[in-house]
Amino acid sequence: MSILVRPIESADAPRFLELIDGLADYESLDRPDAGARERLVTDALSDPPRFHTLLADNNGVIVGYAVYFFTYSTFQARPSLYLEDIFVLSDQRGRGAGLALFRAVAAEAVRIGCARMDWQVLAWNEPTIKFYERLGARHMDAWLPFRLEGGALEALGTLEGIDRAG
């Protein structure tokens, strides 16, 4: 078996969306609605893309994907790579696709000169946590994830009440 990791192409869009549905199902989340699906494809395939997508191809069958983008570390004065998603279909796990995707993303971080690579794992996902630990990753106990979304983001992000200089 040979796993080929390659960037997404426009013909891959339907399969990419199927894999995102697979991740949503695995994590017991709602699947993206029609508008989100359209934005995902547009953003993945735009030039430049809003995020980068790699696909794992096992002998002509796309079995997984990774989505990542770049951030910046002011303290290290270098870019960082943030891995948003990595997913392999459950019946394809243990065959090297996940490792191939993860290595390809890490290679991209090295190629760009990133200081680090970051991602999050759901606390209940013990097999994935163990996978990352075997690769040398460590859980960041000192950092707590925060999120601002929906109405709270809208309320805070409106221009009303913001005092702008100049």
C-alpha positions in Angstrom: 0.0 0.0 0.0 1.3 3.4 -0.9 -0.1 6.6 0.6 0.4 9.7 -1.6 -0.1 13.1 0.1 -0.9 15.9 -2.2 -2.6 19.3 -2.3 -6.3 19.5 -3.0 -7.5 20.1 -6.6 -10.9 21.4 -7.7 -12.0 17.9 -8.7 -11.4 16.8 -5.1 -14.0 19.2 -3.6 -16.9 16.7 -3.3 -14.6 14.1 -1.5 -13.1 16.8 0.7 -16.7 17.7 1.9 -17.4 14.0 2.5 -14.4 13.8 4.7 -15.4 16.9 6.6 -18.8 15.2 7.2 -16.9 12.2 8.4 -15.0 14.3 10.9 -18.2 16.0 12.1 -19.8 12.6 12.6 -16.7 11.3 14.5 -16.8 14.3 16.8 -20.6 14.3 17.1 -20.9 17.7 15.6 -23.3 19.1 13.1 -22.2 18.8 9.5 -21.5 22.0 7.7 -24.6 23.6 6.1 -24.9 24.4 2.4 -23.4 27.9 2.8 -20.5 26.6 4.9 -19.8 23.9 2.3 -19.7 26.5 -0.5 -17.3 28.7 1.6 -15.1 25.7 2.4 -14.6 24.9 -1.3 -14.1 28.5 -2.3 -11.6 29.2 0.5 -9.7 25.9 -0.1 -9.3 26.6 -3.8 -8.9 30.3 -4.0 -5.6 31.9 -5.0 -4.1 32.3 -2.6 -6.1 29.8 -0.5 -7.5 31.0 2.8 -6.2 27.7 4.3 -4.1 24.9 2.9 -5.4 21.4 2.3 -3.6 18.1 1.9 -5.2 14.9 0.9 -4.1 11.3 1.6 -4.6 9.2 -1.5 -4.4 5.4 -1.0 -4.1 3.9 -4.4 -6.5 6.3 -6.0 -8.9 6.6 -3.1 -8.9 9.8 -1.0 -9.0 8.5 2.6 -8.0 11.5 4.7 -7.2 15.2 4.8 -5.3 17.8 6.7 -6.2 21.5 6.9 -3.6 24.1 8.2 -2.8 27.7 8.1 0.0 30.0 9.3 0.1 32.3 12.3 3.0 34.2 13.8 4.9 34.0 17.1 6.0 37.4 18.2 8.3 36.0 20.9 10.1 33.8 18.4 9.8 36.2 15.5 8.9 33.3 13.2 5.8 31.9 11.6 3.8 29.1 13.3 1.7 26.5 11.6 -1.7 25.8 13.0 -3.2 22.4 12.2 -6.9 22.9 12.1 -8.0 19.4 11.1 -6.5 16.1 10.4 -8.8 13.2 9.7 -8.6 9.7 8.2 -11.7 7.5 7.6 -12.2 5.0 10.4 -11.9 2.0 8.2 -8.6 3.4 6.8 -6.8 4.1 10.1 -3.7 2.1 11.1 -2.5 2.0 7.4 -0.2 5.0 7.5 -2.4 7.8 6.1 -2.6 9.7 9.3 1.2 9.6 9.8 1.8 10.5 6.2 -0.5 13.5 6.5 1.0 14.6 9.8 4.5 14.3 8.4 3.6 16.3 5.3 2.2 19.1 7.5 5.3 19.0 9.7 7.6 19.1 6.6 5.7 22.2 5.4 6.3 23.9 8.8 10.0 23.1 8.5 10.1 24.3 4.9 8.5 27.6 5.8 10.8 28.0 8.8 8.1 27.8 11.5 9.1 28.0 15.1 6.4 25.5 16.1 3.3 23.6 15.0 0.1 23.8 17.1 -3.2 22.0 17.2 -5.9 20.9 19.6 -7.3 17.5 20.5 -10.6 16.7 22.1 -10.0 15.5 25.6 -11.9 12.2 25.1 -9.9 11.3 22.0 -7.4 9.0 23.7 -6.2 7.1 20.6 -5.3 10.4 18.9 -3.6 11.8 22.0 -1.4 8.7 22.2 -0.6 9.0 18.5 0.7 12.5 18.9 2.6 11.7 22.1 4.3 8.8 20.2 5.5 11.3 17.7 7.0 13.6 20.4 4.2 16.1 20.8 3.4 17.3 24.3 0.2 18.5 25.9 0.4 22.2 26.8 -0.9 22.2 30.4 -0.1 25.9 31.0 -2.3 27.2 28.1 -6.1 27.2 28.2 -8.1 27.5 25.0 -10.5 30.4 24.8 -13.1 31.2 22.2 -15.3 34.2 21.3 -18.1 33.4 18.8 -21.6 34.2 17.8 -23.4 37.1 19.5 -20.5 37.7 21.9 -18.1 38.2 19.0 -20.6 40.4 17.2 -21.2 42.5 20.3 -17.5 43.0 21.0 -16.4 43.4 17.4 -18.9 46.1 16.3 -17.3 49.4 15.6 -19.8 51.2 17.9 -18.3 52.4 21.1 -14.7 51.8 19.9 -12.5 54.9 20.4 -10.2 55.0 17.4 -7.3 57.4 17.3 -6.9 59.6 14.2 
